Amino acid sequence: MKLKGAEIMCESLLREGVEVIFGHPGGAILPFYDALWSYPQLRHILVRHEQAAAHAADGYSRVTGKVGVCVATSGPGATNLVTGIMGAKADSVPMVAITGQVSRASLGTEAFQECDICSIAASCTKKAFMVMNPADLADTVREAFYIAQEGRPGPVLIDVPRDVQLELTEAVFPEVTAVPVPEVSQEALERIKEAARLINEAERPVIISGHGVMTSGANQELKSLAEQSGIPVITTLLGLGSFPGGHPLSMGMLGMHGMYWSNISVDQADLIIGVGMRFDDRVTGKVDTFAPHARIIHMDIDPTQIGRNVPVEVAIVGDAKALLQNLVPLVSNTPRPDWMQYIENLKRDHPSLAIPSSDTLLPQHVMSNLNTLLQEDPETTVVTGVGQHQMWAAQFLSFNQANSFVSSGGLGAMGFELPASLGAQVGRPGAPVWTIAGDGGFQMTLQELVTISEEKLPVKIALINNGHLGMVRQWQEMYFENHLKAVPVPGPDFIKLAEAYGVGAVRVTEQEDVMPALRQAQAHDGPFLIEFVVDSTTNVYPMVPPGGSLADTIEDPAMARNPVI
């Protein structure tokens, strides 16, 4: 059977189980869009900017566990995808990005919208393909989906010249097979025994759980390890949800804006078990002084991450779920009353979630009320942008299910929140999705309000409007002698703007109106935006200062503290 290249692309996507594509058409990708006409099973979501297509595919992938797919034309369409592709690479999200390209005869001539996107994307993908023969398309799509999911997940790009999409060729499709879970090696089994010995002997151990726990589906195994050993669990930003936030052994997030008690506990620990995380700079603070008393056990599927940032005593490469299944039976429940009491004293004397007394509306008031609402429906997904609001959300919101918190962690892309929540809502159509945004980042991709309106996606938006680029302002205030430059963000009337896009909206300026507005949004049949006009000078604490260690964690100066005994 002969098919056009574009038809082979569509058929291949269908065979890979793809149901949704996020994209924007253009000249070089039009043959693919024409082929989509014959494939109604492939739902296409028209975004209003290609960057949003990549972020939406990212959000979709995180909540479904499937490969997210985004599509763009050549030149500016392709380059607009790059930010979202890099975000997926940084956060280990499986994605396939498909771009159109100028015809083969025009390559290298600086033709209209010609761009060597494969070279541009080389550093932000696991692999980038340019397909010069339509007979290679089916195999390339199969290989791309395999690579995106194998080992540490990530994005793959397929660039297809326009004439390749149009050319007829004999269609031969490879068998679609699931990516096998790597077996636990004999070497890993021996190291697991050593890890168990260290765990059983430790007096002040902590577990640090990352996004990789959820990628491997190891939430239950992690919970079993914590409960079997009695060891408290701290998470990275993207590890939120990997361990139930309401569990007695949960200690919340660590790192630059982590809980004070989490940071100090890591600093004082004699053993750290890192699972599915990278020990990146936002977690460790100053690497040279990270966990000075601790031996480190590091379990991760990516061998290049182990020992990369911090020295490791026991390195175990493999799938987190399989590794933990082998570790848990070897671990004993050793009482550590002194250590647990030390942690309880930290929590008592350094209440990181205490809200300063104020007559004005603070961001913390919004987060505290939103957390109350979220606990009523554990199926809720929260998607954040990047900045102060992201950190307040990570601190105040408790996540008890995997993949219920979605954020741009490694890349830290402002504007991620709205398109990613679009993708998350498409992926979980029956579950509530809340977007938490800052007024600065929100204005980077707010055009996607029309997409959620057009697609009738009931995304709820909590817009934290402090009139500034809040995190930048905080740094300028604290470390640049209060030289506030380019941080006020005069915004539009967000209520009128939302209504113009067909989105319900309300403005809140008083503390007592927060919960009624949240419930109004939750009950609204369709997308809804709440603009919370909050204090413009509030900083996010705790905070590890630039170049500082976790032991240097700064607490909110507005809160009185007592020494830990």
N, C-alpha and C positions, 0 to 999 in steps of 0.2 A: 504494500500500500504506500502510495506516494502522498506526502504532505508537505506543505510549506514549512519553512523553518519556524515561523511564529506559531503554527499549529502544533508542531512538535514540542515547543516550549510549553504551551498550554496543557497539552496532554501529559507531559512529564510532570508538571506541577500537580495535576489532578492525581496522578499515580502516586505522588509523594504524600498525598493526603491533605494538600493545601485546600483550604476553604475560603480564605480571605486574603486579598492583596490590597496594600495601601500604595497609592501612586498618583502620578500626575502625567498626562500625556504630552507629547511633543513630536516634532517631525520624525526624528530618528527611531522612535519607538512605536510609531503609528501602526506598522504592520502587526505588531503584537496586540495592540488594542483592537484592531480589526478582527483578529483571531478570537479575542475574548468574546466577541459577539456570538460565536458558536459554542461557547462554554459557559452557559449561565450558572453552572455549579460553582464557578469561581467568582465569588462576590468581590466586587471592586469598590473600594472606598476612595472617593476623590478628595484628597487633601488640597489645601490652598497654597502649600509651599512644600517642596520636596524634603526639606529637613524634617517636617512634620511626618512625612511618610515613614522615614527611618525610625523616628521616635515612637510612632504608633506601632510599627512592627515589633519594636523592642518591648513596649508595654504588653502587647498581645502575647508575645512569646513568654514573658515572665509569668503571666497568670495561667497560661494553658500548658506550658512545657513543650509546645510545638515550635517549629522553626517559623519565625516571622518573615514575611516576604514584602519587599518594597520595590517599586518600579519607577524609573524616571527616564527622561530622554537624554540625549548627549549634551556635552558642554555644560552650561549652567545647571541643567537638571541633575546631571551626574555629580557635579561638585557640590551642589546643595545637599546631597545625601551624606556627604563625608562626615559631618559632625555627628550625625546619628549613628553612622557605621562605627566611628571611633568610640562612641559611647558604648556600643554593644561589645566591642573588643575589650574595652577596659573592664566591663562588668560581666564578661563571660556569658553573653546572651547569644544563642544560635539564631542566625539571620542569613537570608539570601537576598542580596540586592541585585536587581537586573537593570541594566542600562542599555539604551540604544546607542548606536555609534554611526558615524557617517559611513557611506558605502566603501567597500574595499578599495575601489579605484581612487577614492579621494583621500585615503589615509596618507598622512605625511605631507599634505598640500596646504595645510592651514585652512581647510575648508570651513564653511560656516558651521559653527558650533562643534567643531572638531576638538577633542580633548583626550589626551592620553590618560584616561581615568584609571587604568590598571596600574600605571606607575604611581599616580597620586595615592591610590588606595593600598599600595603594597604594604605600607607600614601600619595600616589600621584594619587589615583583614587577615584571616588565616591563609587565604589564597585568593588571587584575582585571576580570572580566566578571560581571554579574548577568544571568541569562537569564530574561526575563519571559514569553516566548512559546515554547512547545515547538517551533514551526516554525523557530526560530532556533538550535536546539541543534546540529544537524549542522554548520552553517557556523561556529558559535562554537568547537566542538571543533577543527575544521580550522584556524581562525585561531590558536587557542591553541597548537597544536603547531608551526605555522609560526613564530610569534613567539618561542616558547621556543628555537628552533634558529637563528633568523636573526641575523646579526651577532654581537655578543657574547651567547652563550647565557645563559639565566636562567629563572626560574620564572614561570609564569602561573597565575592562579587563576580557576576557574569556579564561581560560586555559583548554585545552582539551587533555587528554592522547591519545597517538597514537592508542591504541586498541579501544578506544571509537569511534574514527573517522572511524574505519574499521568495527565495529559491525553493523549488520543488526537489525533494529527494526521497529515497526509499526510507520509510520510517521503521526503525528497529529499536525497541525499548528494552533496556536491561531490567532484570528482576530487582524489585525494591526489597531490600532486607533491612531489618532493624540493626542499629549499631550495637554490637555486643558489649556487655559490661566486662571490663577486663578482669581476668581471674587474679586472685590474690597470689602473688609469687611466693616461693619458698623463702626468699630473702625477707619479704614483707612479714611473713608469719613469724620469723625469728625476731624481727624487730618489734613486732607486736608483743611478744613475750617479754622483751626488755622494757617496753613501755608499761606493761602491766606491773612489772616489778617496781618501777619508779613510782607509779601511781599508788600502789599499796604501801610504799614506804614514806610517801610525802606527808608532811605535817601541815603545809599551807598551799594546797593545790587550787588552781582555777582552770576551768575550761573556757577557751575562746572559740566561739562558733561563728562561721562565716557563711557567705552565700552558697558556697559549694555544698554545704549540708543539704540545702533545699534542691540544688541542681541534681544531686544524686538520690533524692528522696529518702534521706537518712534521718528525718526528724524523729521518728520513733526510736531509732537506734541511739541517737544522741540523748534522748530523754531516758532511755534505759541505762546508758552509761552514767548519767548524772545521778539517777536514783539509786543505782546499784553501788556507786562509790561514795555517794553523799557529797559530791563536789559541786560547788556553785558554778553557774554558767553565765558568762558575759558574752555579748555579741558585738560584732562589728556593725556598722551602719546597715550594710546590705544583708547582714545576718539576722536582722530583726524579723521575728516570725519563725526562725529555725528552732527556737525553744519557747515554750509557752510563757508569755510575759507575766501571767498571773501565778506561775509556779513558785513555791517557796524558795527554790534554789535559783530563781532568775534574778540577775543583778543588773539587767538593762545593758546599755551600750557603754563602751569605753572609747577613749581617744580624745581628739582635740576638743570636742564638746560633749564628752561622755560624762556619766555620773561620777561625782567625786569619789564615792566609795568603790566604784569599779576601777578607776585609775589607781587609787592608792593600794587596793588589794593586789592588783597586778604588780605594782612596784614592790610590794612586800612578800609576794608569793615565793615559794621554794620550788614550785613545779607549775609549768604552763603546758596545757594540752591544746594545741591549735588544730582545729578541724575545718577543712574547706575554706581557709582564709590565707591572706598573703603577707601578714605582718607589714603592711604598707605604712608610709610615714604618718598618715592621719591616725593610725592606731598606736604606733610606738612612741611618738614624740621623738626626742633625740635618741638615735639608735644606740649610741655608745653607752647610754645610761638606762636603757630599757631593761626592766626586770632584773636588776643587778644580782639578786639572790637566787634566781630561778634556773633550773634546768628546763630545756624546752623540748617537747615532743611535737613534731609537725607532721600532720597527715594531709596530703593533697594529691590530686590526680595529675598535677602539672609538676614534673620534676624540676623545671627551671625556677620555680618559685621557692623551693625548699633550700634554706640556707642563703637565700639571695640578699635578705636584708638584716637578719639576725642569726647569730650562731645557733645551731641546732644540735642537741644531744642525741636524739633519736629521730631519724628521718624515715618516714614511711610513705612510699609512693603507691597510690591506688585509689580506687573509688571509695568515697567516704562510707557509703552504706555497707559495702563488703568488709572494709577494714574494721568498722565498729562492731559488726556482727561477730567478728573473730575476737575482738578485744573484750567485749562485755563479760563473757563467761570467765575470763581470767582475773577479773577485778573483784576485790573484796570490799565490803562496806566497813570502812574503818572510821570509828567516831573521832572527830576532831573538835571537841567542844571549845577549846581555846581559840582556834581559828574562826569558828563560826561566831563566837561571841565578839571577837575583834571586828568582824564585818558588821554585826548588828550595831555595835557601838559607833562605827563609821556612819551608818545610815541614820542613827539617832542624832548624832551630834553635827552631822553635815547634810542636812536635808536638801539635796539638790533640786527637788521638785517643789520646794516652798515658794509661794508667790509673794513678792513684796507687797506691802500695804499700799494701796493707791486708790484714789477716787476716779481716776481715768481708766479707760479700757486698755488693758495690756494684752499682748499676744498670748501670754500664759493663760489668761482667762479664757480665751477662745479654745486653746488646746485642751485645757482641763475639761471644759464642757463638751467638746467634741469627743474626748475619750469616753465620757459617760455615755454618749449616744452610741459610739462604736461598740461598746461592750454589750449592747442590747442585740446586736446582730453580728455574730462572729464571722459571717461570710463577707463582710465589708472589705473592700480593697481601698487602700489609701495610696495616692500617688502625689509626690511632692516635686517642686522645683528645687533650686539650689540657692542656699543663702541662710539667713537667720531662721526663717520659717521652717526650713528643712530640719534644722537642729532642734527647734522647739518641738516639732512633730515627733522626731526620733526620741526625745526625752520624755514627753508627756503621754504619748499614745502607747497603749499596751497591745501587742499583737500575739494572738494565741494560735494562729494558723500559718502554715507555710505560704509564702508568696502573697501575703496580704499587705506587704509594704513594698512599694516600687519607687525607686529614686535613682537619680544619676549620681553614682558614687565615685567611680574612678576618674571619669572625665569632668564631672561637675558642670554639666551644661545647663545654664540658665535657659528657660523656655522649654525644658523637657516635659514639664508637668501636664499641660493641656493635651498635646498630641499623644503622650504616653497613656493618659487616662482614657482617651478616645479608644486606643487599641485595647486597653484593659477591659473597657466596657463591652467592646465587640467580642472579646474573648470570654467574658463572663456576663452574658446578657441578663441573667436572672438575679445577679448580685449587685448590691449597692457599690458604687465607686465614688469616692470623694477625692477631689483635687485640692491640694493645699498649695497656694501660690503666693508669691510676693508681688508687689505692684511693679517692681522692676523687671523681673524675669517674665512675668505674665505678658508684658507688652512686646516681648520678642516673638511670640507665636500666637497671639490672641486671635488671629484671623481664623483659627480652627474652631472658634465659637460657631461659625456658620456650618462647619462640618458636623459638629455634634447636634446642631439644630436640624440640619437637613436630614441626617440619618436617624433622628428621633432617639438619640442616646441620652438616657436620664442621668448624665454626669452631674454631680453636685460640686460646686466650686466655693471653697472658703478662701477669699482673697484677703490677705493680710496687708493692708495699705498703711505703711508708715511714712509714705511720701519720700522715701530715700532708697538708695541701694544700701540696705541696712548693714550687711556684713562689711562692705567697703567702708562705710561711715564709722563702724566700730573700730576697725583697724586704724583708720586715720586719726580717730580720737585717742586711741590708746598708744599708738606707736609712731605717729607722724605729727606729734605736737598739735593735735586738733586742727590740722590744716584740711578743712573740709572742702575738697575740690571735686566737682563733677559727680556729686552724690545725690543732691536733691533730684527727684524724678517727678516733675509736674506731670500729672496724668490727665487723661480725659475724664469725663463723667462716666464712670464705669457702669452705672445703672442704665443710663441712656444707651450706652454702647451695647450692653448685653441685650437690651430690649430691641435695639435695631437689628440684631442678629437672630431675634426670635427666642431669646433665652430669658426666663423669668429672673427677676433680680430684686434685692432689697439691700438697704444700707443700714449698718448697725454702728452706733457710737457709744452706747451705754452698756455697762456690765450686765444689767438685769435683762437686756434684750437679746443676749447671745443665745441662750438655749431655745427661746421661742423661735428665733430665726432659723436655727439649725433644724428644728422640728418642722418648720414651714417648708424648708427646702426638701427635707426627707419625704414629706407627704406630697410634694409637687409632682405631677405626672409629666415628667420631662426634665430637660436640663435646667439648672437653677444656679444663680450666682449670688453669694452674700459678700458684700464689701464690708469688711471690718476695719473701721478707721481707728487705728491704735496709736498709742503714744509713740512719738518719733524718736525718742532718745533711749529707749530700752535696749540694753545689750544682752547678748545671749551668754549665759554662764551655766556651768563651769566652763573653763577655757584653759587649754595648755598654751602658754605663750610661745611665739615663734622661737624655734631653737631650744625650747625647754623640754624637760623630761616630764613623765607622768607625775612624778613627785612634786613638780612645780605647779600643779593644777591650781588655777585661780578660781576662787568662789565669788559669788555676787557680793560686792562690797555693801550693798544695801541690806544684807542679811547678817545678823549677829551670829557668831559661831562660838562653840565651846570646844575645848580640847578633847581629843579622844583619849580615854583612859584604858 
